[in-house]
Amino acid sequence: MKVDNELAIIGSVSRKRNISKAMSFLLRNQVVPIFTVPRRPFSQASIKGNNSIFARKFWNRIDFKSVEEVDEKLEWFNLASQRYTGYQPRKSEARR
C-alpha cells in the first residue's frame, strides 16, 4: 500500500517516534507500506490527488450528524470511487 508520511501514519511529531495505530493495523494485517518521499508533492501525486478528492467531495461537503452517518456515507463514497477508477479488489478482499 502506498502511503503518505502524514502524522496519522508515522506517529507523533512532538513526542518520541512510535508506530501509530493506523500503521499497527496495516502491519497486523500483513499490508506492506511503501512510503512516499517527504516534502516532495510531485512524487506523491496519486496520494495528494486522492486526499484532495476525499476532502472536497466528502469530508468538507457533508455536515455529519453521527458516526453512523459517516460510516454509511463512507461506504457509498468508497463504492463510487471504486466504480470511477475501475478498481477491482482481489478475490480474497471481495469476500470480507
N, C-alpha and C positions, 0 to 999 in steps of 0.2 A: 504494500500500500504506500503510495506516495503521500507524504505528509509535510506540512509546513513546520517551521520552527517556532510556532506560537507557544505562549506560556501554558496553555491547556495541555500541550503535548510534552514540553520539556520540564515543566515544574516551575517553582517559584524563582523569581529573579532577585528577590531581596533576601532570601534565605539560602542555606546550603542546598546545592543541587540535589534533586532526588528524581525518582520515577513517578510521574504524575499518574492519577487514577486512569486517565484515558490511555496512556502508554501501557500501564499494567494490564488493562483489559485487552489491548491488542496482543501483547506478548503471551498472556494466558491462553488466548485463542489461536496461538501459533500464526499470527499475522506479522509478517516481516516488514518493519517500517523502512522506507527509503526517504531520508531527509533531504530537503532541498537546501540549496546554498543560502545561508542567512544574508539578509540585506541585499539581495540580488533579485528584484522583482521579475526581470526578464527571464530568469531561469525557473520561475515559479508560475508561469502564465496560466497553466491549467488550474492550479490551486487558487490563485488570486481571482481568476475568472469565475470559478465555481463559488467562491466566497462572496463575490460581488452579486451574482445572480441570487444566491440564497438570501442575502441581506435585503436586496431591493424587492424581490418578488415574494418573499415570505416573511422574514423576521421583522422588517421595518414597515411592512404594508398592513399587517393584521394586528388588531388590538385584541389580544388573547384574554379570555376571562377565566381560564383554568388550565391546569396541567393536562387534563384530559383533552381539552380543545387543541392544545399544542400537539399532543400525540396524534390525534385524529387528522389534523391538517398536515402534519409532517408526513404521515403515511401517504396522503394524497399527493403532496409535493414530490416525495421520492418516486412514486409511480409515474407521475407526469415527467419528471426528469429522466427516468429510465426510458420512457417511450420516446422522448425528444432526442436523446443521444443514441438510441438504438442499443442500449446496454442489455446484454443477455447474461444473467447470472449463470454460474456453473451449475450443473445438476445438483450437486451436494448443497449449494446455497439455496436453491429454489425449494428444497424440501423442508427447510427450517420453519 
